[in-house]
Amino acid sequence: MAKQRFTAFNEALNRAPLEYNGHNHPKYSEVFGINVFDRDKMRCYLSADAYESLITSIDEGRRIDRKIANQVAAAMKAWAMEQGATHYTHWFQPLNGATAEKHDAFLSIDKDGKAIEQFKGEMLVQQEPDASSFPSGGIRNTFEARGYSAWDPSSPAFILDQTLCIPTVFVSYTGEALDFKTPLLKSLTALDKAAVSVLEYFDKDAKKVFATLGWEQEYFLVDEALYNARPDLALCGRTLMGHAAAKDQQLEDHYFGSIPARVTAFMRHFELEAYKLGIPVKTRHNEVAPNQFECAPIFEEANLAVDHNQLIMSLMDRVARQHNFRILFHEKPFKGVNGSGKHNNWSMMTNMGVNLLSPGKTPKNNLQFLTFLINTMKAVQNHSALLIGSIASESNSHRLGAHEAPPAIMSVFIGKTLSAVLDELEERVSDQKMTPDEKTELKLDIIGKIPEILLDNTDRNRTSPFAFTGNRFEFRAVGSSGSCASPMIVINTAVAEQLNAFKSEVEKIIAKGIKKDEAIIQCLRKVIIESKKIRFEGNGYSQDWIDEAERRGLPNIQNPIEAFKTFLHKSSIDLLTENAVLTKRELEARYEIRNEIFLKKVQIEARVIGDLAINHIIPTAIAYQNVLISNVKGLKDLFPKEYEQMGDHQITLLHEISEHIHQIRKQVDEMIDSRKEANLVENVVERARLYSENVRPHIESIRYHIDKLEMIVDDEMWPLPKYREILFVR
């Protein structure tokens, strides 16, 4: 193992930077979307009537006529085959967090036995992939294989590896959702209806509201040779052992620093491939930790943005291998350095191009802005626990640390200036009828001046899970390996529910003879008061905030097992069932799936660290002990009189090594016993709890002793690449 380790290290040191089309790189605008069946290509390949019918169906969410589906299928096939495609697949997002696809060839045999290329409407609209091995949470039995994928026309088809990929939903034989996309689309519909209803007070021309999403994807790159020499990285996506390097991120010199040449080549390559797929990647930079980077696109409609994030994660992994890298999306691949998140920048946009979370030029527009801002805050407060549950996972629970994303207390940051505006509204507005002078003063002096007030006053708070940043909210707690769809489902639905409640309250006040604007302001004051406890402007890492949050009654859910339970809270069930996003059974299934994935990940990590400890670390430590024993014997033979003084250090080391070996062996045995005991429990949820409480703690205990041995054992004998070797691209 030592030879393998140093061979891998030398390969990484000697690897020359790989250029990717360094001198003949095409203009991005020329290749953007060339592998996407977008509206321009639809217009070229479809008849005018078919094109108009399809676009209307997409924009208005109507069912597509079977006749039109046949024409679209023929057009897609013609375009795809011109690009060299030979197969098609329904591309979907099952509840394991990955993407899935089953490829079928266009090739068919006609009644005369002749080979032809064929792709009919029914093949486009629906496919029947095997559903038996995907997570279902009890919705499907293992022996029941049938599941259905159905075309999502709102997300355009694309070509990848000579395959026409058709984004789809994935449901069971009984129609229940087995994916992230189905409830996401339903949540977008709920938000659209609620927001348009409230917009009737401000803009009657707005007929549709889209949730928009701009994700920021953080990731690590590791040299492939070093990655292959670390079984824990290869099998778990993170290091289960490894002492901190003398230098890592403490000088803060990596953040926004010069990007290494090898990494730049990788970035140029995956960005080009992303542009071909219509993914508008805009930003690239070094992140806080060594070997950590980030990419971010221009914001898009949320459903498309989720698809693009899932697609780009797969794309980045494939391109990284071509550059002799491995990409790590785990939230905490290396202990003691910055972890990786996936910040979700969320807003709402009308069909008229108006961002509902952006102040306007008139008091009316700013009253609209305040309406959607304040109701969003209240929605977050109403379902803060479920928002934490939506991003909870085994890997994301490792993420807290220096320079990192927020604690597990949901709070909203809007900035001191905007907070002062809300406080003034709260103080100056009452339930009593306002005089004309009061209305004018309120609109001109407070509401009308919001754009001026917010200018250069929308600073960010890195410790806030849900921060307003000028024209959007940034949900910073999402983990880098997770699907954006999960938190988007909750945010969309929670805001829809709150907007509906707000509209109902306003209508009640109007029914009492109060004019519309005054009714809206009175209701906003009430929501400001009700949502006040979720607002926080300070340091979310401080103990003072933890204490204050407890006094305010805000949930602080740090354990994933507890976070998963939020799926079954009555408020969560009511929210998602009443808005027709998820049924109670679908929620129960997701609760079970989250627990099952958690326990399986802990189980894998426990097996890996047990294997490495017993078969790699302990034998290496014993081998080094034998070297020390030989040294001590030699000293005693050569210097019998001075031996006690000269051999003291080696004797101490022998005792230390023996104690660490003993503790590792003891902890591994106890961990195995705990695993065996947990595995006897049939109930998945209870088994996950036992893995969390009785198995998971041993992993960290074993690591402690291994990391101590790493600093004692001869460097040349240590079997695994160390942090100082892995964490710096060469």
C-alpha positions in Angstrom: 0.0 0.0 0.0 2.8 2.4 0.7 4.3 1.9 -2.8 0.8 2.4 -4.3 0.4 5.6 -2.2 3.7 7.2 -3.4 3.2 6.0 -7.0 -0.2 7.8 -7.0 1.4 10.9 -5.4 4.2 11.1 -7.9 1.7 10.6 -10.8 -0.2 13.6 -9.5 2.9 15.7 -9.1 4.1 15.0 -12.6 0.8 15.4 -14.4 1.0 18.2 -16.9 -1.9 20.7 -17.2 -4.3 19.5 -19.8 -5.4 22.1 -22.3 -8.9 21.9 -23.8 -9.2 23.5 -27.2 -6.9 26.2 -25.8 -6.5 28.1 -29.1 -9.6 27.1 -31.1 -12.3 27.5 -28.4 -15.6 28.4 -30.1 -17.7 31.3 -29.1 -20.1 30.2 -26.4 -23.0 32.0 -28.1 -22.5 29.9 -31.2 -22.8 26.6 -29.5 -25.3 27.5 -26.8 -28.3 25.0 -27.0 -27.1 23.2 -30.1 -27.9 19.9 -28.4 -31.4 21.0 -27.2 -34.7 20.7 -28.9 -35.6 24.2 -28.0 -38.3 26.5 -29.4 -36.2 27.6 -32.4 -35.7 24.0 -33.4 -39.4 23.2 -32.7 -40.3 26.0 -35.1 -38.0 24.6 -37.8 -39.1 21.0 -37.5 -42.9 21.4 -36.8 -45.7 22.7 -38.8 -47.0 26.2 -37.8 -50.1 24.7 -36.3 -48.3 22.0 -34.4 -45.8 24.5 -33.1 -48.4 26.9 -31.8 -50.4 24.0 -30.2 -47.3 22.7 -28.5 -46.2 26.1 -27.2 -49.6 26.9 -25.9 -49.7 23.6 -24.1 -46.3 24.2 -22.5 -47.1 27.8 -21.5 -50.5 27.1 -20.1 -49.9 23.6 -18.7 -52.5 22.0 -20.9 -52.6 18.3 -21.9 -51.0 17.7 -25.4 -53.2 16.2 -28.0 -52.2 12.7 -29.2 -52.1 13.9 -32.8 -49.7 16.7 -31.9 -47.6 14.3 -29.9 -47.1 12.2 -33.0 -45.9 15.2 -34.9 -43.6 16.3 -32.1 -42.1 12.8 -31.9 -41.5 12.7 -35.7 -39.8 16.1 -35.5 -37.7 15.2 -32.5 -36.5 12.0 -34.2 -35.7 13.8 -37.4 -33.7 16.5 -35.5 -32.0 13.9 -33.2 -30.9 11.6 -36.0 -29.4 14.5 -37.9 -27.3 15.1 -34.9 -26.2 11.5 -34.9 -28.5 10.1 -32.2 -29.3 6.4 -32.4 -31.4 5.9 -29.2 -33.9 7.7 -27.0 -34.6 7.6 -23.3 -37.0 9.0 -20.7 -34.7 10.9 -18.3 -36.2 11.1 -14.8 -35.2 11.8 -11.2 -36.0 9.0 -8.8 -36.0 9.4 -5.0 -32.4 8.2 -4.7 -31.2 11.7 -5.6 -29.6 10.6 -8.9 -31.0 10.6 -12.5 -32.1 7.5 -14.3 -32.6 6.4 -17.9 -33.4 3.4 -20.0 -32.2 3.6 -23.6 -34.2 2.3 -26.6 -33.0 2.3 -30.2 -35.0 4.1 -32.8 -34.5 0.9 -34.8 -37.6 -1.1 -35.4 -38.7 -3.9 -37.7 -41.7 -3.5 -40.0 -44.2 -6.2 -41.0 -42.0 -7.2 -43.9 -39.0 -7.7 -41.7 -37.3 -4.5 -42.9 -35.3 -2.4 -40.5 -36.6 1.2 -40.0 -36.1 4.1 -37.6 -39.3 4.7 -35.6 -40.4 7.0 -32.8 -44.1 7.5 -32.3 -46.1 9.8 -30.1 -46.8 7.1 -27.6 -43.1 6.5 -27.2 -42.5 10.2 -26.5 -45.4 10.6 -24.1 -45.0 7.5 -22.0 -42.5 4.7 -21.2 -42.5 1.9 -18.8 -39.2 1.6 -16.9 -38.7 -1.1 -14.2 -39.7 0.5 -10.9 -38.9 -2.4 -8.6 -35.4 -1.4 -7.6 -36.0 2.4 -7.1 -36.8 3.7 -3.7 -40.6 3.7 -3.1 -41.0 3.8 0.7 -43.5 1.0 0.6 -45.6 2.4 -2.4 -44.3 -0.5 -4.5 -43.5 -4.1 -3.6 -40.1 -5.4 -4.8 -41.9 -8.0 -7.0 -44.1 -5.3 -8.6 -41.9 -3.9 -11.4 -44.2 -1.6 -13.3 -43.7 2.1 -13.2 -44.4 4.9 -15.7 -42.4 7.8 -17.0 -44.4 10.6 -18.7 -43.1 13.4 -20.8 -42.6 16.9 -19.2 -43.0 19.2 -22.2 -42.0 22.3 -20.1 -38.4 21.0 -20.0 -36.9 20.6 -23.5 -35.4 17.3 -24.8 -31.7 17.2 -25.3 -29.0 15.0 -26.9 -26.3 13.4 -24.7 -24.0 10.6 -25.9 -25.9 10.1 -29.2 -29.1 9.6 -27.2 -32.3 11.7 -27.3 -33.1 12.4 -23.6 -36.7 13.4 -22.8 -37.2 14.9 -19.3 -40.1 13.1 -17.6 -42.0 12.5 -14.4 -41.9 9.0 -12.8 -44.9 7.5 -11.1 -46.0 4.2 -9.8 -48.6 1.9 -11.5 -51.2 3.4 -9.1 -50.2 7.0 -10.0 -48.2 8.0 -6.9 -45.1 10.0 -7.4 -41.8 8.1 -7.2 -39.7 11.1 -8.1 -38.8 14.8 -7.3 -40.2 16.3 -10.5 -43.9 15.4 -10.1 -44.4 17.2 -6.8 -42.2 20.1 -8.0 -44.4 20.7 -11.0 -47.5 20.6 -8.7 -45.9 23.1 -6.3 -45.1 25.4 -9.2 -48.8 25.2 -10.2 -49.9 26.0 -6.7 -47.6 29.0 -6.4 -48.7 30.3 -9.8 -52.4 30.2 -8.9 -51.9 31.9 -5.5 -49.5 34.6 -6.8 -51.7 35.5 -9.7 -54.6 35.8 -7.4 -52.8 38.3 -5.2 -51.4 40.1 -8.2 -55.0 41.1 -9.1 -54.5 43.8 -6.6 -51.6 45.3 -8.4 -51.2 44.1 -12.0 -54.2 42.6 -13.9 -52.0 42.0 -17.0 -50.0 39.3 -15.1 -51.5 36.0 -16.1 -48.8 33.7 -14.9 -46.1 33.6 -12.2 -43.0 31.4 -12.4 -40.7 30.5 -9.5 -37.1 31.2 -10.6 -34.0 29.5 -9.3 -30.3 30.2 -9.6 -28.3 27.5 -7.9 -24.6 27.8 -6.9 -22.9 24.4 -7.0 -19.8 23.9 -4.8 -17.5 20.9 -5.3 -14.1 19.5 -4.7 -11.6 18.1 -7.3 -9.2 15.4 -6.4 -6.5 13.9 -8.6 -7.7 10.5 -9.9 -4.6 8.6 -8.9 -4.8 9.9 -5.3 -8.6 9.2 -5.3 -8.1 5.6 -6.3 -5.6 5.2 -3.5 -8.3 6.2 -0.9 -11.0 3.5 -0.6 -13.0 5.8 1.6 -13.2 8.5 -1.0 -14.1 6.0 -3.7 -16.8 4.2 -1.7 -18.2 6.9 0.6 -17.4 10.2 -1.2 -15.6 11.5 1.9 -12.5 10.7 3.9 -13.3 8.7 7.0 -9.8 9.3 8.4 -7.0 11.8 7.8 -5.2 14.3 10.1 -5.4 17.9 9.2 -2.6 19.3 7.0 -0.3 21.9 8.5 -1.7 24.4 6.0 -5.2 24.2 4.5 -7.6 27.2 4.5 -6.5 29.1 7.5 -4.7 31.8 5.5 -7.8 32.3 3.4 -5.6 32.5 0.4 -7.6 30.1 -1.8 -10.9 31.9 -1.8 -11.3 33.7 -5.2 -7.6 33.0 -5.8 -6.0 32.2 -9.2 -7.5 29.0 -10.6 -4.9 26.3 -11.3 -4.2 25.5 -14.9 -5.5 21.9 -14.8 -8.7 23.1 -13.1 -9.2 25.9 -15.7 -8.9 23.3 -18.5 -11.5 21.2 -16.8 -13.8 24.2 -16.3 -13.5 25.3 -19.9 -14.4 21.8 -21.0 -17.5 21.2 -18.8 -18.7 24.7 -19.4 -18.6 24.2 -23.2 -20.5 20.9 -22.8 -23.0 22.6 -20.6 -23.6 25.4 -23.1 -24.3 22.8 -25.8 -27.0 21.5 -23.5 -28.4 25.0 -22.9 -27.2 25.3 -19.3 -26.3 29.0 -18.9 -23.2 28.6 -16.6 -22.0 32.1 -15.8 -19.6 32.1 -12.8 -16.6 30.0 -11.8 -14.2 30.6 -8.9 -12.1 29.1 -6.2 -14.0 28.4 -3.0 -12.7 28.6 0.6 -11.0 25.3 1.0 -8.1 24.0 -1.1 -9.3 22.0 -4.1 -12.8 23.5 -3.6 -14.5 25.4 -6.4 -17.9 26.7 -7.5 -20.0 27.2 -10.6 -23.2 29.1 -11.0 -25.6 29.8 -13.9 -27.9 32.6 -14.8 -31.2 32.0 -13.1 -33.9 30.1 -14.9 -37.5 28.9 -14.4 -37.3 26.6 -11.4 -38.3 23.3 -13.0 -35.7 23.8 -15.8 -33.1 24.9 -13.3 -33.5 21.8 -11.2 -33.2 19.6 -14.4 -30.0 21.6 -15.4 -28.5 21.1 -11.9 -29.0 17.4 -12.0 -27.7 17.2 -15.5 -24.6 19.4 -14.8 -23.6 17.3 -11.8 -23.5 14.2 -14.1 -21.7 16.1 -16.8 -19.1 17.5 -14.4 -18.4 14.0 -13.1 -17.8 12.6 -16.7 -15.7 15.6 -17.8 -13.6 15.4 -14.6 -12.5 11.9 -15.4 -11.3 13.0 -18.9 -9.0 15.4 -17.1 -7.7 12.8 -14.6 -9.8 14.3 -11.8 -12.5 12.9 -9.6 -15.2 15.3 -8.5 -16.6 15.2 -5.0 -20.1 16.5 -4.3 -20.2 15.2 -0.7 -21.0 18.1 1.7 -17.9 17.3 3.9 -15.2 15.3 2.1 -12.4 16.5 4.4 -12.7 17.0 8.1 -11.7 20.5 9.4 -12.0 22.4 6.1 -14.9 24.1 4.4 -17.8 21.9 3.3 -19.8 22.2 0.1 -23.3 23.7 -0.2 -25.7 24.4 -3.1 -27.2 27.8 -2.4 -30.7 28.1 -3.9 -31.5 31.7 -5.1 -35.3 31.8 -5.3 -37.7 34.4 -6.6 -40.9 34.9 -8.5 -41.3 36.3 -12.0 -44.5 37.2 -13.9 -45.1 36.5 -17.5 -44.6 40.3 -18.0 -41.0 39.9 -16.9 -41.5 41.5 -13.4 -39.5 40.1 -10.5 -42.0 40.2 -7.6 -39.1 40.4 -5.0 -37.6 43.5 -6.6 -38.7 47.0 -5.6 -40.2 49.2 -8.3 -40.4 52.9 -9.2 -43.8 53.7 -7.7 -45.5 53.3 -4.3 -47.9 50.8 -5.9 -45.0 48.6 -7.2 -43.3 48.8 -3.8 -46.5 47.8 -2.0 -46.5 44.8 -4.4 -42.9 44.1 -3.5 -43.6 44.3 0.3 -46.6 42.0 -0.1 -44.5 39.2 -1.6 -41.5 39.8 0.6 -43.4 39.8 3.8 -45.6 36.8 2.9 -42.5 34.8 1.9 -41.0 35.5 5.4 -44.2 34.3 7.0 -44.3 31.2 4.9 -40.7 30.4 6.0 -41.8 30.8 9.6 -44.9 28.7 9.2 -42.9 25.8 7.9 -39.3 26.4 9.1 -39.0 22.8 10.4 -40.1 21.3 7.2 -37.6 23.4 5.3 -34.8 22.0 7.4 -36.3 18.5 6.8 -36.3 19.1 3.1 -32.5 19.5 3.0 -31.6 17.0 5.8 -29.4 14.1 4.9 -26.6 12.0 6.3 -24.0 13.9 4.3 -25.3 17.4 4.9 -25.2 16.9 8.7 -21.4 16.9 8.5 -21.2 20.3 7.0 -21.1 22.9 9.8 -17.7 24.5 10.5 -15.6 27.5 9.8 -16.5 29.8 6.9 -19.5 27.6 6.2 -23.2 27.7 5.7 -25.8 28.2 8.4 -26.8 26.4 11.5 -29.9 24.2 11.7 -32.0 27.1 13.0 -34.2 28.6 10.3 -34.1 32.4 10.3 -34.6 35.1 7.7 -32.1 37.9 7.1 -33.4 41.0 5.2 -30.8 43.6 6.4 -31.1 46.3 9.0 -32.3 48.9 6.6 -35.3 46.9 5.3 -36.0 45.7 8.9 -36.3 49.3 9.9 -38.8 49.9 7.2 -40.9 47.0 8.4 -40.6 48.2 12.0 -41.9 51.6 11.0 -44.8 50.1 9.1 -45.7 48.1 12.2 -45.6 51.2 14.4 -47.4 53.6 12.1 -50.2 51.4 10.8 -53.1 50.4 13.0 -56.4 48.6 12.6 -58.2 51.9 12.6 -59.2 53.6 9.4 -56.4 55.8 8.1 -56.8 59.5 7.2 -56.0 60.6 3.6 -52.9 62.4 5.0 -51.7 59.3 6.8 -52.1 57.2 3.6 -50.2 59.8 1.5 -47.4 60.1 4.1 -47.1 56.4 4.4 -46.9 55.8 0.7 -44.5 58.7 -0.1 -42.2 58.6 3.0 -41.9 54.9 3.6 -43.2 52.7 0.8 -42.3 55.1 -2.0 -38.7 55.4 -1.0 -37.9 51.7 -0.7 -35.7 51.6 -3.8 -33.6 54.5 -2.5 -33.4 53.0 0.9 -32.3 49.6 -0.4 -29.6 51.0 -2.7 -26.3 49.7 -1.4 -28.0 48.4 1.7 -28.6 44.8 0.8 -25.5 43.2 2.4 -25.5 39.4 2.8 -25.3 37.4 6.0 -23.4 34.2 5.4 -24.7 32.7 8.6 -28.4 33.1 7.6 -30.1 30.1 6.1 -32.6 32.2 4.3 -31.3 35.6 3.3 -32.8 38.4 1.2 -30.1 39.7 -1.2 -31.8 42.6 -3.1 -34.2 40.8 -5.4 -34.3 37.2 -4.3 -34.0 35.0 -1.2 -30.9 32.8 -0.9 -31.5 29.4 0.8 -28.0 28.6 1.9 -28.6 25.4 3.9 -29.1 23.2 0.8 -26.3 20.5 0.6 -24.1 20.2 -2.5 -25.1 16.6 -3.3 -28.8 17.1 -2.8 -31.5 17.8 -5.3 -32.7 21.4 -5.5 -36.2 20.1 -6.1 -36.8 19.1 -2.4 -36.4 22.5 -0.9 -38.1 24.1 -3.9 -41.2 22.0 -3.4 -41.5 23.2 0.2 -40.8 26.9 -0.5 -43.2 27.1 -3.5 -46.0 25.4 -1.6 -45.5 27.3 1.7 -45.5 30.6 -0.1 -48.6 29.6 -2.1 -50.4 28.7 1.1 -49.5 32.0 2.8 -50.5 34.1 -0.2 -53.9 32.4 -0.3 -54.3 33.1 3.4 -53.2 36.7 2.9 -55.7 37.2 0.0 -58.5 35.8 2.2 -57.7 38.3 5.0 -57.5 41.2 2.7 -60.9 40.3 1.2 -62.4 40.2 4.7 -61.2 43.7 5.4 -62.4 45.0 2.0 -65.8 43.5 2.8 -66.0 45.9 5.8 -65.8 48.9 3.5 -62.0 49.5 3.8 -60.3 50.4 0.5 -58.0 47.9 -1.2 -54.6 49.6 -0.5 -55.4 50.3 3.1 -56.7 46.7 3.6 -53.4 45.4 2.1 -51.3 47.6 4.4 -53.3 46.5 7.5 -52.8 42.9 6.6 -49.1 43.4 5.9 -48.8 44.9 9.4 -50.4 41.9 10.9 -48.0 39.5 8.9 -45.0 41.7 9.9 -45.9 41.2 13.6 -46.6 37.5 13.2 -43.3 36.8 11.3 -41.1 39.0 13.5 -39.5 36.1 15.4 -38.1 34.5 12.2 -36.1 37.7 11.4 -32.5 37.8 12.6 -29.7 40.1 11.5 -26.8 38.9 13.7 -24.3 36.0 13.8 -26.1 32.7 13.3 -23.0 30.8 14.6 -23.1 32.5 18.0 -24.3 30.8 21.2 -26.3 34.0 21.9 -28.4 33.3 18.8 -28.9 29.7 19.8 -30.2 30.8 23.1 -32.3 33.6 21.6 -33.8 31.2 19.0 -34.9 28.9 21.8 -36.6 31.7 23.6 -38.4 32.6 20.4 -39.5 29.0 20.0 -37.7 28.4 16.7 -36.8 24.8 16.0 -33.2 23.8 16.2 -33.0 20.4 14.4 -29.5 19.1 14.1 -30.0 15.4 13.9 -31.2 14.1 10.4 -33.3 11.4 12.0 -35.3 14.2 13.9 -35.4 16.4 10.7 -37.0 13.6 8.7 -39.9 13.5 11.2 -41.0 16.9 9.9 -42.4 15.1 6.9 -45.0 13.7 9.2 -45.9 16.8 11.2 -49.6 17.6 10.8 -48.7 21.1 9.5 -46.5 19.5 6.8 -49.2 17.0 5.8 -51.9 19.7 5.7 -49.6 22.0 3.6 -48.8 19.5 0.9 -52.0 17.6 0.7 -54.3 20.6 0.7 -52.3 22.2 -2.1 -52.4 18.9 -4.0 -48.6 18.6 -4.1 -48.1 15.3 -2.2 -50.5 12.8 -0.7 -50.2 11.6 2.9 -49.0 8.2 1.6 -46.4 9.9 -0.6 -45.1 11.9 2.3 -44.9 8.8 4.5 -43.0 7.1 1.7 -40.5 9.9 1.5 -40.0 9.8 5.2 -39.2 6.1 5.0 -36.9 6.6 2.0 -34.9 9.3 3.8 -34.4 7.1 6.8 -33.4 4.1 4.6 -30.8 6.1 2.6 -29.4 7.5 5.9 -28.9 4.1 7.5 -27.4 2.6 4.3 -24.9 5.4 4.0 -23.9 5.0 7.7 -23.7 1.2 7.1 -21.4 1.6 4.2 -19.1 4.0 6.1 -19.0 1.7 9.0 -18.0 -1.2 6.8 -15.4 0.8 5.0 -13.7 2.2 8.1 -13.8 -1.2 9.8 -12.1 -2.8 6.8 -9.5 0.0 6.5 -8.8 0.0 10.3 -8.3 -3.8 10.6 -6.7 -4.6 7.2 -4.6 -1.4 6.6 -4.1 0.8 9.6 -3.5 -1.7 12.4 -1.1 -3.9 10.3 0.9 -0.7 9.4 1.0 0.4 13.1 2.2 -3.1 14.2 4.9 -3.0 11.5 6.1 0.3 12.8 6.0 -1.0 16.3 8.3 -3.8 15.2 10.7 -1.3 13.8 10.7 0.5 17.1 11.1 -2.7 19.0 14.2 -3.6 16.9 15.5 -0.1 17.5 15.0 -0.4 21.3 16.7 -3.9 21.3 19.6 -2.5 19.3 20.1 0.5 21.6 20.1 -1.9 24.6 22.7 -4.1 23.0 24.9 -1.3 21.8 24.5 1.1 24.8 23.6 -1.0 27.8 24.6 1.7 30.3 22.8 4.6 28.5 19.8 2.6 27.3 17.2 3.8 29.8 17.7 7.4 28.8 18.2 6.8 25.1 15.2 4.4 24.7 12.7 6.4 26.7 11.1 8.1 23.6 10.7 4.9 21.7 9.2 3.1 24.7 6.6 5.9 25.1 5.8 5.6 21.4 5.3 1.9 21.7 2.8 2.4 24.6 0.9 5.1 22.6 0.7 2.9 19.5 -0.5 -0.1 21.5 -3.2 2.0 23.2 -4.4 3.4 19.9 -4.4 -0.1 18.3 -6.3 -1.4 21.3 -8.9 1.3 21.1 -9.4 0.9 17.4 -9.9 -2.8 17.7 -12.3 -2.3 20.6 -14.3 0.3 18.8 -14.5 -1.7 15.6 -15.8 -4.8 17.5 -18.4 -2.7 19.3 -19.4 -1.0 16.1 -19.9 -4.4 14.4 -22.0 -5.6 17.3 -24.1 -2.5 17.2 -24.6 -3.0 13.4 -25.6 -6.6 13.9 -28.1 -5.7 16.6 -29.6 -2.9 14.5 -29.9 -5.2 11.4 -32.2 -7.5 13.4 -34.8 -4.7 13.5 -37.2 -5.0 10.6 -38.7 -1.5 10.7 -36.5 0.8 8.6 -37.2 3.9 10.6 -36.2 2.2 13.9 -33.2 0.7 12.3 -32.1 4.1 11.1 -32.4 5.5 14.6 -30.2 2.7 15.9 -27.6 3.3 13.3 -27.7 7.0 14.2 -27.4 6.5 17.9 -25.3 3.3 18.2 -23.2 2.9 15.0 -22.5 6.4 13.8 -20.6 7.6 16.9 -18.1 4.7 16.6 -17.0 6.0 13.1 -15.8 9.2 14.7 -14.2 7.4 17.6 -12.2 5.1 15.4 -11.2 8.0 13.2 -9.7 9.8 16.3 -7.3 7.0 17.0 -6.4 6.5 13.4 -5.6 10.1 13.0 -3.4 10.0 16.0 -1.5 7.0 14.6 -1.0 8.9 11.3 1.1 11.5 13.2 3.2 8.8 14.9 3.8 6.1 12.2 6.7 6.5 9.8 5.4 8.6 6.8 6.8 6.2 4.3 4.9 3.3 5.8 1.5 5.0 6.0 -0.8 3.3 3.5 -3.1 6.1 2.4 -2.5 9.5 0.8 -2.6 12.3 3.4 -4.5 15.5 3.4 -1.4 17.5 2.5 -1.1 15.4 -0.6 -4.7 15.3 -1.7 -5.8 18.9 -0.9 -3.7 20.8 -3.4 -4.0 20.5 -7.2 -0.7 20.1 -8.8 
